[in-house]
Amino acid sequence: MAVIIPIGRLGACHACETRLVSVCSAIEEHDLTRLAALAVATKIPAGQSFIGEGEPASDFFNITSGTVKLFKLLADGRRQITGFADAGLFLGLAAGKNYGFSAEAIDDVTACRFSRTRLRTFMQDAPQMEERLLEAASSELVTAQEQMLLLGRKTARERVASFLSMRADIVANCPAPTDRVALPMTRADIADYLGLTIETVSRTLTRLRGDGLIEVHADHSLTILQRNRLDSIASGAGSASSSLTDRG
C-alpha cells in the first residue's frame, strides 16, 4: 500500500465545504472542534493506493477533494472496478475487520483519515453521526446491488447512460453545482466499471453525442443536454428505440 502523506489540518471543520455533502453535516457545531481533533488531513498522490483489500480496516476515510476508484482483485489477477468515490464520501464504513476492496487515487486526493477506534468513541457522544454513518453504510450496499444490475441486465447503451446520470447527480449535489460533468477516470476505468470494452464505451459516447444527448469537451468533461432522455435510456425505457444492444 502506498505511503499517505499527512499535510496537517486543511482547516477547521467549520470551514470545510465538503462537510455539507458528507456525514459530518450531522455533527452539531459545538462538536466540530472535537471531530477536527480526531481527523488526520491527508494527501494521496494520483495513482497511489491507500486502502488494500484484505488489510485490517483500522481507519475510515472522508474524501474532501479528488476522485478515487474502488476495485477488487480476482483470483487470476484481473481487476474489477466496483465504483468511484468523490468528495463527501466516507470509505470503509461497511468493512468488517478487514477491507473488502482496494482504493486508488485517480487524481490528487485529499482526505480526512479517522481512526476507527477513536471515531467509535466519539460517536458514543454524538449518536446523530452514528446514525448518518449507518445510513452511509447502507447506501454502500445499495450501490453494490445497483452495480450488479448494471453489469448483469443492461445493454451497453443503458450502462453508459446510467453511469453518466450517476456522475451528473454527484455534480448536482456539490456545494458549487455546475453543468459540467467531470470524468477524471480513463475510458479504460469506465469500461472496467461497466463491464464493457474501451471500444464499446467510446462508440456509445459517440452515439449519445450524435443523438444530441451530450456534449463532450476537450478537458474530459461533458455536458448533458437532454437529461430526461438520458435517464429514460438508463432505466431501460429508451432501449426499444436504439439498435445498440452490444453488451461489450
Secondary structure in CASP SS format (residue, H / E / C, confidence):
PFRMAT SS
TARGET T0000
AUTHOR 0000-0000-0000
METHOD secondary structure of the structure
MODEL  1
M C 1.00
A C 1.00
V C 1.00
I C 1.00
I E 1.00
P E 1.00
I C 1.00
G C 1.00
R C 1.00
L C 1.00
G C 1.00
A C 1.00
C H 1.00
H H 1.00
A H 1.00
C C 1.00
E H 1.00
T H 1.00
R H 1.00
L H 1.00
V H 1.00
S C 1.00
V H 1.00
C H 1.00
S H 1.00
A H 1.00
I C 1.00
E C 1.00
E H 1.00
H H 1.00
D H 1.00
L H 1.00
T H 1.00
R H 1.00
L H 1.00
A H 1.00
A H 1.00
L H 1.00
A C 1.00
V E 1.00
A E 1.00
T E 1.00
K E 1.00
I E 1.00
P C 1.00
A C 1.00
G C 1.00
Q C 1.00
S E 1.00
F E 1.00
I E 1.00
G C 1.00
E C 1.00
G C 1.00
E C 1.00
P E 1.00
A C 1.00
S C 1.00
D E 1.00
F E 1.00
F E 1.00
N E 1.00
I E 1.00
T E 1.00
S E 1.00
G C 1.00
T C 1.00
V E 1.00
K E 1.00
L E 1.00
F E 1.00
K E 1.00
L E 1.00
L C 1.00
A C 1.00
D C 1.00
G C 1.00
R C 1.00
R E 1.00
Q E 1.00
I E 1.00
T E 1.00
G E 1.00
F E 1.00
A E 1.00
D C 1.00
A C 1.00
G C 1.00
L C 1.00
F E 1.00
L E 1.00
G C 1.00
L C 1.00
A C 1.00
A C 1.00
G C 1.00
K C 1.00
N E 1.00
Y C 1.00
G C 1.00
F C 1.00
S E 1.00
A E 1.00
E E 1.00
A E 1.00
I C 1.00
D C 1.00
D C 1.00
V E 1.00
T E 1.00
A E 1.00
C E 1.00
R E 1.00
F E 1.00
S E 1.00
R H 1.00
T H 1.00
R H 1.00
L H 1.00
R H 1.00
T H 1.00
F H 1.00
M H 1.00
Q C 1.00
D C 1.00
A C 1.00
P H 1.00
Q H 1.00
M H 1.00
E H 1.00
E H 1.00
R H 1.00
L H 1.00
L H 1.00
E H 1.00
A H 1.00
A H 1.00
S H 1.00
S H 1.00
E H 1.00
L H 1.00
V H 1.00
T H 1.00
A H 1.00
Q H 1.00
E H 1.00
Q H 1.00
M H 1.00
L H 1.00
L H 1.00
L H 1.00
G H 1.00
R C 1.00
K C 1.00
T C 1.00
A H 1.00
R H 1.00
E H 1.00
R H 1.00
V H 1.00
A H 1.00
S H 1.00
F H 1.00
L H 1.00
S H 1.00
M H 1.00
R H 1.00
A H 1.00
D H 1.00
I H 1.00
V H 1.00
A H 1.00
N C 1.00
C C 1.00
P C 1.00
A C 1.00
P C 1.00
T C 1.00
D C 1.00
R E 1.00
V E 1.00
A E 1.00
L C 1.00
P C 1.00
M C 1.00
T C 1.00
R H 1.00
A H 1.00
D H 1.00
I H 1.00
A H 1.00
D H 1.00
Y H 1.00
L H 1.00
G C 1.00
L C 1.00
T C 1.00
I H 1.00
E H 1.00
T H 1.00
V H 1.00
S H 1.00
R H 1.00
T H 1.00
L H 1.00
T H 1.00
R H 1.00
L H 1.00
R H 1.00
G H 1.00
D C 1.00
G C 1.00
L C 1.00
I E 1.00
E E 1.00
V E 1.00
H C 1.00
A C 1.00
D C 1.00
H C 1.00
S E 1.00
L E 1.00
T E 1.00
I E 1.00
L C 1.00
Q C 1.00
R H 1.00
N H 1.00
R H 1.00
L H 1.00
D H 1.00
S H 1.00
I H 1.00
A H 1.00
S H 1.00
G C 1.00
A C 1.00
G C 1.00
S H 1.00
A H 1.00
S H 1.00
S C 1.00
S C 1.00
L C 1.00
T C 1.00
D C 1.00
R C 1.00
G C 1.00
END
